[in-house]
Amino acid sequence: MVLEVALIDVTPGHEDDFAAAYAQARPILAGTEGCRSVRMTRGVESPSRFVLLVEWDSVEAHDVNFRQSDRFPRWRALIGPFFAGPPVVEHFVDVPA
């Protein structure tokens, strides 16, 4: 399992619009083959900052099944207009205890 972490800064004043767009866009992402779970969080100290957390089967599942598919432009068309800048996206794996 791989965790995608996307730091998304939203244009101030458009946080509620972004959240509504995310509600519409979420099924596009969640329905992608290899996507295990999707969660969006909002900053307490920085309410214009959101963090998207997506569990994928692999980095390849994210890249091939979502980023290189027709799903990605549909997702981006809904939420992208509210971005203050490009999201910062990285992938993480669990550290064994």
Residue pairs with C-beta under 8 A, 6 or more apart in sequence:
1 36
1 55
1 56
1 57
1 93
1 94
2 55
2 56
2 57
2 58
2 59
2 61
2 62
2 91
2 92
2 93
3 53
3 54
3 55
3 56
3 91
3 92
3 93
4 52
4 53
4 54
4 55
4 56
4 62
4 89
4 90
4 91
5 51
5 52
5 53
5 89
5 90
5 91
5 92
6 51
6 52
6 54
6 87
6 88
6 89
7 49
7 50
7 51
7 87
7 88
7 89
8 18
8 49
8 50
8 51
8 52
8 79
8 83
8 87
9 48
9 49
9 50
9 83
9 84
9 85
9 87
10 18
10 48
10 49
10 50
10 82
10 83
10 84
11 48
11 82
11 83
11 84
12 48
12 84
14 82
15 42
15 47
15 48
17 82
18 50
18 79
18 82
19 40
19 42
21 78
21 79
21 81
21 82
22 40
22 78
22 79
24 78
25 74
25 75
25 78
25 79
26 38
26 40
28 71
28 74
28 75
28 78
29 35
29 38
29 54
29 66
29 71
29 75
30 37
30 38
31 71
32 61
32 65
32 66
32 69
32 71
33 61
33 65
34 56
34 57
34 58
34 60
34 61
34 62
34 65
34 66
35 54
35 55
35 56
35 61
35 62
35 65
35 66
36 55
36 56
36 57
37 53
37 54
37 55
38 52
38 53
38 54
38 55
39 52
39 53
39 54
40 50
40 51
40 52
40 53
41 50
41 51
41 53
42 49
42 50
43 49
43 50
43 51
48 84
52 87
54 62
56 62
56 91
59 91
62 91
66 72
66 75
